[in-house]
Amino acid sequence: MMSPDDLAKILAAITTKSNETDPYQIHSSEAPGFRLVSVPLKGPNYIYWSRAVQIALRAKKKLGFVNGTIKAPEPDSDDYEKWATADSMVVSWLLNAMSKDISDAFVFSKSAKALWDELK
């Protein structure tokens, strides 16, 4: 028979594993003011900046929010609020990765994908 400690370890491992692959998961160290890339978008550096952002988002398992592979669930879905929270976080990261004069033009974007598409 399994001890309670062994069961707790197994459950913790399962929870950790599932959270690592959950695209809606936001790590406790990630906040709206998180600095996604070291060089902000200033206009002429768009190609370099967009590549750096894509690399950073892929590392955080959030690239799908801008390229469209992580789509919004139906508003009445159990996952909608989790998606909206994660998407808003990505929007915040993108806005914080731009110079103020550029980010001001995109502050009302409806989603990370919409913002990304408008930037192209």
Helices and strands as residue ranges (DSSP letters): H 4-21, H 46-59, H 64-67, H 80-96, H 100-103, H 112-119
